[in-house]
């Protein structure tokens, strides 16, 4: 997926230890009996800082 003109998408890792988030995600998956297809995207949303900005040029 490519953003359109005037949209910027910034993806940066947060200041969280990845092993801690991975361990917590694995424990949640075992405790709640959730499939990996749900746990992995949720863990990525927690560990990544995703910002979508819309900018326009003033004429």
PyMOL commands that set and color helices and strands:
alter all, ss='L'
color gray80, all
select helices_A, chain A and resi 18-32+36-47
alter helices_A, ss='H'
color red, helices_A
select strands_A, chain A and resi 7-13+48-54
alter strands_A, ss='S'
color yellow, strands_A
deselect
rebuild
show_as cartoon
